[in-house]
Structure formats: structure tokens, C-alpha cells
Amino acid sequence: MGIRTGQQYLDKLNAMTPHIVIDGEMVSEKVAEHPSFRSVARQYAKLFDMQHDPRHQGALTYASPTTGDLVNASFLVPRTIGDLQHRRQATSTWAEATNGFLGRTGDYMNSALTALGTAGKWFAQADPKFAENVGNYYEWARENDMLATHTLIPPQVNRSVSGSEQLGGQLTAHIVEERDDGIVVRGARMLATIAPIADELLVFPSTVLRGTPEDAPYSFAFAIPNDTPGLRYLCRTSLYNGGSIHDEPLASRYEEMDAVAVFDDVFVPSDRIFMLGNPQLCNSFYAETGAGALMTHQVVTRTIAKSEFFLGLASELADSIGIDGFQHIQEDIAELIIDVEIGKALVRASEADAELNEAGMMLPKWTTLNAARNWYPKVAQRFPQIIRKFSASGLMALPGEADVNSDARADIDLYLQGKTLTGPERVRLFKLAFDASISGFSGRQSLYEYFFFGDPVRMAGALVNTYDREPARARLREFLHRSD
């Protein structure tokens, strides 16, 4: 089959029968038509369509090694630095089209599957059938252009104890039965972004396993269709308020839903299981397979596009009301420029220093990507702050699109004009600034980026504990003992 069109994606989505709960309503059919999901589903459909556009096809696709059909470039197993650059170009193409606001585009989990699909030897440590399963699943997802979400962490109930100890071990998703033909899973997991509009759910190991025998029932990796019997999604309220593209330019397009995944005795067939038990292997699932490196390569590339969006927005705002000549404004714009260039430098440095792993996959340098994923979540918190500073009270004096097209138009033309923009043009620009800096949508975006890879404090600790600081320390000791 190869690459899908947007319509094929929407038709598949509408044909599924998931169990989705949102605002007291249970949705189980025609998900792509539901008001809470319709707009973002169509944005994802546009990404599928871009694969067929001659302007983007070279960047977004490559020929399947098994069928010769065009498949998405996020499934390309990188064997050379050129392959890594092709993957980056593909991610950039989608990210620039969405300004980096879609955090769960298909290339994210596709990157994980690509690494896992090549790590057969690693999976075979647990069981050769797991290596076969994950290889087959990767190829199936690639050839059918699947869109997957994933769920990772236990529910946020009592973080002072492990998942296996919460509510007697019954709260977080765990195996309650092992059968010859599969397993049965009960409990819950967080946080499945885009769950309502995905084809598949990937349930991968939690990163908080202690590696004890008691953690074995919570140690697994598998994939199931989004409408598997017993699987329920509990969604938050949508942050899109139903406004027009003019009034909610970001939320009306990019409001990705987040959901808690509930497993009510969900049966997972054996051919969809990639790991079972083995807490120690589960703890190294991302690092030793290369999945973490390829996923982070995609994320850093996406966030460059988002940084560029905020640089562009801040620059347009400053010019529109004539504040671009003030030094304190230029200092903030310089900060955004630096953030863009640091992001570009880090992702390209990770490619320049890439190395082949044991499976023959060219992996971007992990220490560089690890630095990037520790750096960006914090600097990104400054982006909406800068937009609020530039816009100031202008964000609180914004008529809507209906007002622009009403008898109030003359007042808007006169009193809301900018230095370089008409009144309606300035209103539209500031509506974008509002949605990027103080709306509910923008608040979720800031939270999402801050905790994208987990608790920044724990991440910092992991960075310190895994980074090889000995060469720097040895050079310092040598300097202290110099006599000349």
C-alpha cells in the first residue's frame, strides 16, 4: 500500500469503533467528524496528503525495501549520515507546515518503531519471538502508513510509591493473565496524546521500573488497534472553543487531545507482544535499541520549527507597533535568534558525530541530543513570556472576527491600526499572539514542552550521572599539578 492520502486516513478513522469519553459523552464512531477532533484530524490528513505532493514527496518519502512502494521517510533505517539528514528533512517539512505545534505527528512514534525494528538481537535476549514480532510490526506499520500514539507512565495518584504499590498494585496497567495466545491487561496508563485520532496504541515500558521481581507484571511492550475491546480513553476538555481560524488560529488547527488509557481486561495477541517481564531489559528499552536517539532527533528538529515561529511572531509584533528599535525589545529578539541557532547547531552536531550501533544503524550522537532535550523545555517557557511582553495590553483589547465585519469596523480601522498594519490586520496578528501566549491552548503547549521527556529535575540528574565528565576532570587535575 505505501503512503496514504488524507482521505484514506480519515475514512479509516471514521470506520473504527473506539471507546472515547469526553465531556460526559461516549464517542465510538465517526471520530473524524466529532467537533472535538474534527479540526486536528484534518490537519493530520493534510500531512498525509503532503506525501503525495511533488513539492514535498522527495523529502517525505523513500522506496520501501520490500515492495518498492513509496513509504514515509520516518521509517527509513539510517545507515549513513545522509540517511539521518533525509529523516531530518522529512521532519522539518511536516514541522514547518504546522509550525511545530503538533507534537505527535506520525514521525515521532515511527522513529521509535524504526529503531526497534532493527534491534532484533536485543529483543531476542528475552525471546526470539519478540524479535520476530517487533520486526514484523515495524514492517506492517511502514507499509500501511499507520499513525500511532503511545502511553508510558502510571496514573498520577501517589508518586511516593512505585506503580506496583499503588492501590495494592491494581491501579497502573499490569498483566493479570498470561495465555498461550496472548496476555490480558488491566489498569491505566498516561498520557496518550492524539489517542482519539490515531490508528494504533503503542504501550511501551515505563521508565520508572525498579527492576525488581515485583515489577514483572508491569514490564511489557505491545501494540494494539485503537478500537480494541476493553480499551477506553478518558479525554480532557478540548482547549478549542469553537472559534474561527481568525479568532483561534492555533487551537482551531492544532488542538491535540490528551487522554488517559484505561485497560479493562484488554486482550493482546501474542504476535503483538514485543517484551514480557524482564524489568531490567524494559529499563534499557529506549537506550539500548536506539529508539530514544531517533525519537529525540525528531523532537529537536520539530522544536526548531516552533522556535522559528516564535521568532517570526515576535518580530512581526515588534514591527507592527513600532517597538523594534528599542534595545530591550532587540535583546529579547536576539534571545529568540540564539535559541533557533542553538537548536540547529545541536541537531546537526548530533548528525556529524553519528556512529553505527551494533545493529548497523547510524545513530545521532546521544550526548548532544540529551543536552538538547534538557535545554529546550526550559528556554521554551520564555517564548510566550516574550510575546506577552511585546503585546502587553494589546492582548486584552481584541475584538473578534464578527466585530471586524460589523458596524464597529470604522472604529477598528481608526483606533486599532498599527504602525505598519490596518486595524483588521493588527487584530488578526494579535489574535495569533493571544493564542500563542495566554490562551488555554498556549498554556497546554508550555506544559507539554516542559514535561515532554519527563521531570526536568530527574532528567538533569540522569544527564549528570550518564555524561562522561572524566576527561574534563582529568585535564583540570593535570593543570593543578603543573609546575610551569
MIROMI-59117 format. One record per residue (C-alpha): residue in one letter; x, y, z. Coordinates in steps of 0.1 Angstrom, whole numbers, padded with zeros to 4 digits, always signed. Example, Ala and Ser with C-alpha at 12.3 -4.5 7.8 and 13.67 -1.06 7.14 Angstrom:
# residues 2
a+0123-0045+0078/s+0137-0011+0071/
***
This chain:
# residues 484
m+0000+0000+0000/g+0026+0026+0010/i+0018+0062+0017/r-0018+0070+0024/t-0038+0101+0014/g-0055+0123+0039/q-0089+0109+0028/q-0078+0074+0033/y-0067+0083+0068/l-0100+0100+0076/d-0120+0071+0062/k-0101+0046+0083/l-0106+0068+0114/n-0143+0070+0108/a-0146+0033+0103/m-0131+0025+0137/t-0151+0019+0168/p-0131+0032+0198/h-0144+0039+0233/i-0137+0076+0239/v-0152+0096+0267/i-0151+0134+0265/d-0173+0159+0284/g-0197+0132+0295/e-0202+0119+0260/m-0191+0085+0248/v-0178+0086+0212/s-0175+0053+0193/e-0180+0061+0156/k-0171+0087+0130/v-0144+0102+0153/a-0131+0124+0125/e-0165+0142+0124/h-0167+0149+0161/p-0164+0187+0170/s-0136+0180+0195/f-0114+0161+0170/r-0125+0172+0135/s-0102+0201+0130/v-0070+0184+0142/a-0078+0152+0123/r-0079+0173+0091/q-0046+0188+0099/y-0032+0153+0102/a-0049+0145+0069/k-0030+0174+0053/l+0002+0159+0064/f-0007+0126+0048/d-0015+0145+0016/m+0018+0163+0016/q+0035+0129+0009/h+0018+0129-0025/d+0026+0165-0033/p+0055+0166-0058/r+0069+0196-0039/h+0074+0175-0008/q+0075+0139-0019/g+0112+0137-0022/a+0117+0149+0014/l+0089+0129+0029/t+0092+0095+0013/y+0116+0068+0002/a+0111+0035-0016/s+0101+0005+0005/p+0129-0021+0007/t+0103-0049+0004/t+0077-0036-0021/g+0093-0006-0038/d+0062+0015-0030/l+0068+0050-0015/v+0067+0049+0023/n+0072+0077+0048/a+0108+0087+0054/s+0104+0084+0092/f+0106+0046+0086/l+0139+0049+0069/v+0166+0029+0088/p+0196+0053+0088/r+0227+0035+0076/t+0246+0067+0067/i+0247+0103+0079/g+0229+0112+0046/d+0200+0090+0058/l+0199+0109+0091/q+0197+0141+0071/h+0169+0127+0049/r+0150+0119+0081/r+0156+0154+0094/q+0144+0169+0062/a+0112+0149+0064/t+0105+0160+0099/s+0113+0196+0091/t+0089+0195+0062/w+0060+0185+0084/a+0071+0206+0114/e+0074+0238+0093/a+0039+0231+0078/t+0025+0231+0114/n+0050+0255+0130/g+0060+0227+0154/f+0027+0228+0173/l+0017+0192+0165/g+0038+0172+0190/r+0026+0138+0180/t+0029+0137+0142/g+0034+0102+0129/d+0072+0106+0125/y+0076+0106+0163/m+0065+0070+0171/n+0076+0059+0136/s+0111+0068+0147/a+0108+0045+0177/l+0095+0017+0156/t+0123+0021+0131/a+0149+0016+0158/l+0130-0012+0175/g+0126-0030+0141/t+0163-0032+0137/a+0170-0043+0173/g+0161-0080+0168/k+0192-0092+0186/w+0184-0071+0216/f+0148-0084+0218/a+0160-0119+0213/q+0177-0117+0247/a+0142-0121+0262/d+0127-0143+0235/p+0134-0148+0197/k+0096-0145+0191/f+0097-0109+0204/a+0124-0100+0178/e+0102-0115+0151/n+0071-0097+0164/v+0086-0063+0165/g+0103-0067+0131/n+0070-0077+0116/y+0051-0049+0133/y+0076-0023+0121/e+0073-0035+0085/w+0034-0036+0087/a+0033-0001+0102/r+0056+0012+0074/e+0038-0005+0046/n+0004+0007+0058/d+0014+0042+0069/m+0000+0038+0104/l-0004+0067+0128/a+0004+0056+0164/t+0002+0072+0198/h+0017+0058+0229/t+0012+0056+0266/l+0040+0054+0291/i+0036+0064+0328/p+0014+0052+0357/p-0016+0074+0368/q-0006+0104+0389/v-0020+0091+0422/n+0007+0086+0448/r+0041+0093+0435/s+0057+0085+0468/v+0054+0048+0460/s+0060+0028+0428/g+0033+0018+0404/s+0033-0018+0417/e+0024-0005+0452/q-0005+0019+0443/l-0039+0005+0453/g-0023-0028+0460/g-0008-0029+0426/q-0042-0027+0408/l-0040+0009+0396/t-0014+0010+0369/a-0017-0012+0338/h-0004-0047+0345/i-0007-0082+0333/v-0035-0102+0350/e-0033-0133+0328/e-0008-0150+0305/r-0023-0173+0279/d-0008-0194+0251/d-0023-0169+0226/g-0016-0137+0244/i-0020-0117+0276/v-0047-0098+0294/v-0040-0063+0307/r-0059-0043+0334/g-0053-0009+0349/a-0045+0026+0334/r-0016+0045+0318/m-0009+0081+0310/l-0007+0101+0287/a-0020+0092+0253/t-0018+0124+0232/i-0038+0122+0199/a-0053+0089+0211/p-0088+0096+0196/i-0074+0102+0161/a-0047+0075+0160/d-0048+0041+0143/e-0027+0023+0169/l-0017+0025+0206/l+0018+0015+0215/v+0022+0005+0251/f+0059+0007+0259/p+0078+0001+0291/s+0075+0027+0319/t+0108+0045+0327/v+0102+0042+0364/l+0105+0004+0369/r+0127-0005+0399/g+0138-0037+0382/t+0126-0060+0410/p+0106-0092+0405/e+0075-0074+0418/d+0078-0052+0387/a+0075-0081+0363/p+0037-0078+0358/y+0042-0041+0348/s+0070-0048+0324/f+0059-0052+0288/a+0058-0037+0254/f+0029-0043+0229/a+0008-0027+0202/i-0030-0028+0198/p-0055-0012+0175/n-0072+0019+0189/d-0106+0002+0190/t-0095-0029+0208/p-0123-0042+0230/g-0118-0032+0266/l-0097-0002+0258/r-0112+0032+0269/y-0099+0067+0266/l-0107+0094+0291/c-0101+0128+0275/r-0097+0162+0290/t-0120+0190+0278/s-0109+0205+0245/l-0090+0237+0245/y-0105+0247+0212/n-0136+0268+0220/g-0152+0266+0185/g-0139+0299+0172/s-0129+0307+0137/i-0094+0304+0123/h-0093+0342+0127/d-0101+0341+0164/e-0084+0309+0174/p-0057+0305+0147/l-0037+0278+0166/a-0063+0260+0187/s-0087+0257+0157/r-0059+0238+0139/y-0036+0221+0163/e-0055+0212+0195/e-0041+0177+0201/m-0062+0158+0226/d-0046+0141+0256/a-0062+0111+0272/v-0058+0085+0300/a-0058+0050+0286/v-0078+0025+0306/f-0074-0012+0301/d-0104-0032+0312/d-0091-0067+0307/v-0077-0060+0273/f-0065-0090+0254/v-0033-0086+0235/p-0025-0114+0210/s+0009-0129+0212/d+0021-0117+0178/r+0016-0081+0190/i+0038-0085+0221/f+0074-0072+0219/m+0085-0077+0256/l+0071-0095+0285/g+0085-0094+0320/n+0122-0086+0322/p+0121-0053+0341/q+0159-0048+0336/l+0155-0050+0298/c+0125-0028+0299/n+0145-0001+0317/s+0170-0001+0288/f+0143-0003+0261/y+0150+0032+0247/a+0187+0035+0252/e+0200+0001+0240/t+0177-0002+0210/g+0184+0033+0197/a+0147+0043+0199/g+0155+0072+0223/a+0180+0087+0200/l+0159+0086+0168/m+0128+0099+0188/t+0148+0128+0202/h+0163+0136+0168/q+0127+0140+0156/v+0117+0161+0186/v+0147+0185+0184/t+0140+0190+0147/r+0104+0198+0154/t+0112+0223+0181/i+0134+0242+0158/a+0104+0250+0136/k+0085+0261+0168/s+0113+0283+0178/e+0113+0299+0144/f+0076+0305+0147/f+0080+0325+0179/l+0109+0344+0164/g+0087+0353+0134/l+0058+0363+0156/a+0078+0384+0180/s+0094+0402+0150/e+0061+0409+0134/l+0046+0422+0166/a+0076+0445+0172/d+0074+0459+0137/s+0036+0463+0138/i+0035+0487+0167/g+0069+0503+0162/i+0088+0489+0192/d+0115+0471+0172/g+0140+0499+0177/f+0140+0497+0215/q+0171+0479+0229/h+0152+0458+0255/i+0130+0445+0226/q+0160+0438+0205/e+0176+0419+0234/d+0145+0396+0235/i+0145+0391+0197/a+0182+0383+0200/e+0174+0356+0226/l+0150+0340+0202/i+0175+0341+0173/i+0201+0324+0196/d+0176+0297+0205/v+0169+0290+0169/e+0205+0287+0160/i+0214+0266+0191/g+0187+0242+0181/k+0200+0239+0146/a+0236+0235+0158/l+0227+0208+0182/v+0207+0186+0158/r+0234+0190+0131/a+0262+0183+0155/s+0244+0151+0166/e+0244+0140+0129/a+0280+0150+0123/d+0292+0128+0152/a+0268+0100+0145/e+0280+0064+0148/l+0268+0030+0138/n+0254+0008+0166/e+0256-0029+0169/a+0227-0034+0146/g+0243-0013+0118/m+0220+0017+0124/m+0235+0052+0122/l+0225+0069+0154/p+0229+0106+0161/k+0252+0113+0190/w+0232+0108+0221/t+0250+0131+0245/t+0244+0160+0221/l+0207+0152+0218/n+0204+0147+0255/a+0218+0182+0261/a+0192+0195+0236/r+0163+0178+0253/n+0174+0192+0287/w+0179+0227+0273/y+0148+0233+0251/p+0120+0226+0277/k+0133+0254+0298/v+0141+0280+0272/a+0107+0274+0255/q+0090+0287+0286/r+0104+0321+0277/f+0086+0322+0243/p+0051+0331+0255/q+0066+0354+0281/i+0083+0374+0253/i+0051+0375+0233/r+0031+0388+0263/k+0058+0414+0269/f+0057+0427+0233/s+0019+0427+0231/a+0011+0439+0266/s-0024+0453+0270/g-0030+0448+0233/l-0039+0412+0241/m-0067+0424+0263/a-0082+0448+0238/l-0091+0425+0210/p-0124+0425+0192/g-0133+0393+0173/e-0138+0385+0137/a-0175+0392+0140/d-0167+0427+0152/v-0143+0433+0123/n-0172+0425+0100/s-0198+0446+0118/d-0207+0483+0122/a-0177+0486+0146/r-0153+0483+0116/a-0148+0521+0114/d-0136+0522+0150/i-0113+0492+0144/d-0098+0508+0113/l-0091+0540+0132/y-0082+0530+0168/l-0067+0496+0164/q-0044+0502+0135/g-0007+0496+0139/k+0024+0514+0126/t+0025+0490+0096/l-0009+0473+0097/t-0045+0482+0092/g-0069+0478+0121/p-0082+0444+0109/e-0047+0432+0101/r-0034+0441+0136/v-0064+0424+0152/r-0056+0392+0133/l-0019+0393+0143/f-0027+0399+0179/k-0053+0371+0179/l-0024+0348+0169/a-0003+0363+0197/f-0031+0357+0222/d-0034+0320+0211/a+0003+0316+0214/s+0008+0332+0248/i-0022+0334+0271/s-0050+0311+0258/g-0057+0277+0273/f-0041+0262+0242/s-0009+0281+0248/g-0008+0270+0285/r-0011+0234+0275/q+0016+0238+0249/s+0040+0252+0276/l+0032+0224+0300/y+0036+0198+0272/e+0070+0210+0261/y+0083+0214+0297/f+0074+0178+0306/f+0078+0163+0272/f+0106+0139+0282/g+0097+0138+0319/d+0105+0157+0350/p+0133+0182+0341/v+0149+0177+0375/r+0152+0140+0371/m+0163+0145+0335/a+0191+0167+0348/g+0202+0141+0373/a+0202+0115+0346/l+0223+0137+0324/v+0249+0143+0351/n+0250+0106+0360/t+0255+0093+0324/y+0277+0120+0309/d+0314+0112+0308/r+0330+0141+0328/e+0363+0123+0334/p+0382+0138+0305/a+0374+0173+0317/r+0382+0164+0353/a+0415+0148+0343/r+0425+0178+0323/l+0418+0200+0354/r+0438+0178+0377/e+0467+0179+0352/f+0465+0217+0352/l+0465+0218+0390/h+0498+0198+0391/r+0516+0218+0365/s+0548+0233+0378/d+0553+0258+0349/
***
